[in-house]
Amino acid sequence: MSGLISHQQLLNAKKVLYMTHLAIGDFVYQGVWLSALKAKYPHLTIDIWFDDCRRSPHEWAGGRNQILTEWINAIGDFGDIYPIVSNIAEREQYITKAQQQNYDVIVFVGKNRSTQYAKLARTISKQALSVATTSGANFFSNWLYFNKLDGVISYDDIADSTQHITELYAECFKQLLGLTTSDLVSGYTQLMIQPEEKYTQQAQQLIDDLTGKDNTKLICFMNHLSTADKKDYPWAQLKTVMLTLAQLYPQVVFIINTPPNKLMSVQQDVEADKELLALKIQVFTALENFFQLPALMAKCDFCLSVDTATAHLAVSMKVPQVTIMASDFKLWQPLGDSLILEGTGKASSVTTDTVIDACKIQLSKCIK
């Protein structure tokens, strides 16, 4: 199937700018298609712009920049990276840099702020073949920005007609660039991650320290924090879950994963709690390199995660999990060996009893 950018146009192109408001979970599913594009057209230089076009950065932006940059560079298929900026002046510098690259093709895939991306694409190049997904655009936006592109498809229509994010991105890349599942390098519709041996060894050392090299221990990876308050599972509820699981399964040990900016506060919460101090708990964050996280997850028997990147990484690392979601958002539910618990607008609405029952189902698979 020919996309809005044809096979011949891609053969004739030299440089592609791929633009998206890229979160870590997004890259699990978009990265396989970008690698497929590079494999099918190895002559292309593919640069990635994941600055999210916000007026001011969020607290988590620095951590996301580091993780995505490390991950993108490790794959080795891509060229320059334009990360999330810390101010408008920095964005202008990136725009100037992009204008100097003489891109032949510009592609935007995403839902949020599609109008800003359409405007930005033509600011970067008036000559490049530019195509995009559009979402929620009004008549004025269509006339002022999207009509200046070479083609658009409706993200909203595709989302309404697909059941999962893997299907949505597959359809976007097919309609925009003509890619199909036969072009996927690994055959998977999400990235499967293979950390370097040094990070696997670091993970094993952490596990050995936590378990005393006792291979009868059940290693539970817990991630209760996200980038949105409504998606977070409150600390008090997480504590109840851990204490109950420890009582039911004396062999469990816990790794509590946090973003770097929350590491100290979570450590303090554990150290100030006499009940938790009686358990085997290690608070963790990937400070040296992103791949420390999937390397450690691969060593765990079970994952409890809220709706954030770790839920999708658990699938990539083939770890059984329970996922607590704030609401019924099936498009982003992780696949694989996952039990999904849906809330009523906030993750906290999922009761601890419900979480414990789901954890028991998954942990029972691990007990020999």
C-alpha positions in Angstrom: 0.0 0.0 0.0 1.2 3.5 -0.9 1.1 6.1 1.9 0.7 9.8 1.6 4.5 9.8 1.1 5.0 7.3 -1.7 7.7 4.6 -2.0 9.3 6.5 -4.8 9.4 9.7 -2.8 11.1 7.9 0.1 13.6 6.4 -2.3 14.4 9.9 -3.6 14.6 11.5 -0.2 17.7 11.8 1.9 16.7 13.3 5.2 13.5 12.8 7.2 12.4 14.7 10.3 10.0 12.6 12.5 8.1 14.8 14.9 6.0 13.6 17.9 5.2 14.5 21.5 7.1 11.4 22.5 6.6 9.8 25.9 8.5 6.7 27.0 5.5 4.5 26.6 4.9 6.0 23.1 8.4 5.0 22.0 7.8 1.4 23.0 5.3 1.3 20.1 6.6 4.0 17.7 10.2 2.9 17.8 9.6 -0.4 16.0 8.0 1.5 13.1 10.9 4.1 12.9 13.3 1.2 12.8 11.2 -0.4 10.1 11.4 2.8 8.1 15.2 2.8 8.4 15.5 -0.9 7.5 13.3 -0.5 4.4 15.1 2.7 3.3 18.6 2.4 4.8 19.8 5.5 2.8 17.6 7.8 4.9 18.9 9.9 7.7 16.0 10.0 10.2 16.1 12.7 12.8 13.6 12.8 15.7 12.0 15.8 17.2 10.2 15.0 20.5 10.1 18.5 22.0 6.4 18.7 22.9 5.7 22.3 21.9 4.6 23.4 25.4 5.1 26.9 26.5 7.0 25.8 29.7 8.5 22.4 30.6 7.1 20.1 33.2 9.1 18.8 36.2 9.6 15.5 34.6 10.9 16.8 31.3 14.6 16.5 32.1 14.3 12.9 33.1 12.3 12.1 29.9 15.0 13.8 27.8 17.7 11.7 29.3 15.8 8.4 29.0 14.6 8.9 25.4 18.0 10.2 24.2 19.8 7.2 25.7 17.3 4.8 24.2 17.1 6.4 20.8 20.9 6.5 20.5 21.3 2.9 21.7 19.2 1.7 18.8 21.6 3.2 16.4 19.1 3.8 13.5 18.6 7.5 13.9 20.4 10.8 13.5 19.9 14.1 15.4 17.5 14.4 18.4 15.6 17.5 19.3 14.6 17.0 22.9 12.1 18.8 25.2 13.3 22.4 25.6 13.6 24.3 28.9 12.5 27.6 27.4 11.3 29.2 24.2 14.7 30.6 23.3 16.1 27.0 23.2 13.2 26.0 20.9 14.1 28.8 18.5 17.6 27.5 18.4 16.4 24.0 17.5 14.1 25.5 14.8 17.1 27.3 13.3 19.1 24.1 13.4 16.3 22.2 11.7 15.9 24.8 9.0 19.5 24.3 8.0 19.1 20.5 7.5 17.1 20.8 4.2 14.7 18.0 5.2 13.1 16.2 2.2 10.3 14.7 4.4 8.6 15.8 7.6 6.2 13.5 9.4 4.2 14.2 12.6 2.4 11.4 14.4 0.5 12.2 17.6 -2.7 13.5 19.1 -1.8 16.5 21.3 -1.0 20.0 19.9 -1.2 18.8 16.3 -1.9 22.4 15.2 1.4 23.6 16.7 3.3 20.8 15.0 1.6 21.6 11.6 2.7 25.2 12.0 6.2 24.2 13.1 6.6 21.8 10.2 6.2 24.6 7.7 8.3 27.0 9.8 11.1 24.4 9.5 10.7 23.9 5.7 8.3 25.2 3.1 9.6 22.7 0.5 9.7 19.4 2.4 7.0 16.9 1.8 5.1 17.3 5.1 2.3 15.0 6.3 0.7 14.7 9.7 -2.0 13.3 11.9 -4.6 15.8 13.0 -6.8 15.8 16.1 -9.5 18.1 17.2 -8.6 20.8 14.7 -11.3 23.4 13.9 -12.0 25.0 10.5 -9.7 27.9 11.2 -6.8 25.6 12.1 -7.4 23.4 9.0 -7.4 26.5 6.8 -4.5 28.2 8.4 -2.1 25.3 9.1 -3.1 21.9 7.8 -4.0 23.0 4.3 -0.3 24.0 3.9 0.8 20.4 4.4 0.9 17.8 1.7 -1.5 15.5 3.4 -3.2 14.7 6.7 -5.0 11.8 8.3 -7.3 11.9 11.3 -5.7 10.5 14.5 -9.2 10.6 16.1 -10.8 8.5 13.4 -8.0 5.9 13.5 -8.3 5.8 17.4 -12.0 5.2 17.1 -11.6 2.3 14.7 -8.7 0.5 16.5 -8.6 -1.4 19.8 -5.1 -0.8 21.0 -2.2 1.6 20.6 -0.2 -1.0 18.6 -3.0 -1.1 16.0 -3.3 2.7 16.0 0.4 3.3 15.3 0.4 0.5 12.7 -2.4 2.3 10.8 -0.8 5.7 11.1 2.5 4.5 9.7 0.7 2.6 6.9 -1.4 5.6 5.8 1.5 8.1 6.1 4.5 6.1 4.9 3.1 2.9 3.4 4.7 0.7 6.1 3.1 -2.7 7.0 3.8 -5.4 9.6 5.9 -7.2 7.0 8.4 -4.3 7.3 8.9 -4.8 11.0 12.4 -5.9 11.7 11.6 -8.0 14.8 8.1 -9.0 13.9 6.9 -7.4 17.2 4.7 -4.4 17.2 6.5 -3.0 20.3 10.2 -2.7 21.1 11.8 -5.7 22.7 14.7 -4.5 24.9 18.1 -6.1 25.3 20.1 -4.1 27.9 23.9 -4.2 27.9 25.5 -6.9 30.0 26.9 -4.4 32.5 23.4 -3.3 33.4 22.2 -6.8 33.7 25.1 -7.5 36.1 24.3 -4.4 38.1 20.7 -5.6 38.4 21.8 -9.0 39.5 24.0 -7.4 42.2 21.1 -5.4 43.5 18.9 -8.5 43.6 21.6 -10.5 45.4 22.0 -7.7 48.0 18.3 -7.6 48.6 17.7 -11.4 48.7 21.0 -12.6 50.2 21.3 -14.7 47.0 18.3 -16.7 48.1 16.7 -17.9 44.9 13.4 -18.8 46.6 12.6 -15.2 47.1 9.8 -13.6 45.0 11.0 -10.3 43.6 8.1 -7.8 43.3 8.7 -4.6 41.2 6.4 -1.8 42.4 5.8 1.4 40.5 3.1 3.6 42.0 4.0 7.0 40.5 3.4 8.5 37.0 3.5 11.9 35.5 -0.1 12.7 36.5 -1.6 12.8 40.0 -4.8 11.0 38.9 -2.7 8.1 37.7 -0.7 7.7 40.9 -1.5 5.0 43.4 -1.4 6.7 46.8 1.5 5.7 49.1 -0.9 4.7 51.9 -2.6 2.2 49.6 0.6 0.9 48.2 1.8 0.3 51.8 -1.3 -1.7 52.6 -0.8 -3.8 49.5 2.9 -4.5 50.3 2.2 -5.3 54.0 -0.6 -7.7 53.1 1.5 -9.5 50.3 4.4 -9.8 52.8 2.1 -11.5 55.3 0.6 -13.8 52.6 4.0 -14.6 51.0 6.8 -14.4 53.5 9.3 -15.0 50.6 8.5 -11.7 48.9 10.9 -8.8 48.6 10.1 -5.4 47.1 11.8 -3.0 44.7 10.0 0.3 44.6 10.8 2.2 41.4 10.6 6.0 41.4 11.4 8.9 39.0 14.8 10.4 40.0 13.1 13.5 41.5 11.1 11.4 43.9 13.9 9.0 45.0 14.8 10.8 48.2 11.2 11.4 49.4 10.2 7.7 48.8 13.3 6.5 50.6 12.4 8.8 53.5 8.9 7.4 53.6 10.2 3.9 53.9 12.9 4.7 56.5 10.4 6.6 58.6 7.9 3.6 58.7 8.6 0.9 61.2 6.2 -1.5 59.5 7.9 -1.2 56.2 11.3 -1.3 57.7 10.5 -4.9 58.8 10.2 -5.9 55.1 12.9 -6.4 52.5 12.6 -3.2 50.4 14.9 -1.5 48.0 14.0 1.9 46.6 15.4 2.3 43.1 15.7 4.8 40.2 17.8 4.5 37.1 20.4 7.3 37.7 23.2 6.2 35.5 21.4 5.0 32.4 17.9 4.2 31.2 18.8 0.6 30.6 19.3 0.0 34.3 15.5 0.0 34.6 14.6 -2.7 32.0 17.6 -4.7 33.1 16.3 -4.8 36.7 12.7 -5.4 35.6 13.8 -8.5 33.7 15.2 -9.9 36.9 11.8 -9.5 38.7 9.1 -12.2 39.1 6.2 -9.7 39.1 5.4 -6.1 38.4 2.7 -3.9 39.9 2.5 -0.6 38.0 0.2 2.3 37.4 -0.5 3.6 33.9 3.0 4.7 32.9 6.0 3.6 31.0 6.9 0.7 33.4 3.6 -1.0 32.5 4.7 -1.2 28.9 8.3 -2.0 29.7 7.1 -5.0 31.7 5.5 -6.4 28.5 8.8 -5.8 26.6 10.7 -7.6 29.4 8.0 -10.4 29.6 7.3 -9.8 33.3 3.8 -10.8 34.6 2.1 -7.7 35.9 -1.0 -6.0 37.5 -1.7 -2.6 36.0 -3.7 0.0 37.9 -5.4 2.4 35.5 -7.2 5.6 36.4 -10.0 4.9 34.0 -11.3 2.6 31.2 -8.7 3.6 28.6 -8.3 0.4 26.6 -6.2 1.9 23.9 -3.3 2.1 26.3 -3.7 -1.1 28.3 -0.5 -3.1 28.3 -0.6 -6.4 26.5 1.2 -9.6 27.5 0.6 -11.3 30.8 -1.2 -8.4 32.4 -4.2 -8.1 34.7 -5.8 -4.6 34.2 -7.6 -2.9 37.1 -9.7 0.1 35.9 -10.6 2.9 38.2 -13.3 5.6 38.0 -11.2 8.6 37.1 -8.4 8.1 39.6 -6.1 5.2 40.3 -6.8 5.6 44.0 -10.4 4.5 43.3 -9.1 0.9 42.8 -9.3 -0.6 46.3 -6.4 -2.3 48.0 -8.5 -5.5 48.2 -8.9 -5.5 44.4 -5.2 -4.9 43.9 -4.2 -7.6 46.4 -6.5 -10.2 44.8 -5.0 -9.5 41.4 -1.5 -9.7 42.8 -2.3 -13.0 44.3 -3.4 -14.4 41.0 -0.1 -13.3 39.3 2.2 -14.3 42.2 0.6 -17.8 42.3 2.1 -18.4 38.9 5.6 -17.7 40.3 5.4 -20.1 43.3 7.1 -23.3 42.5 
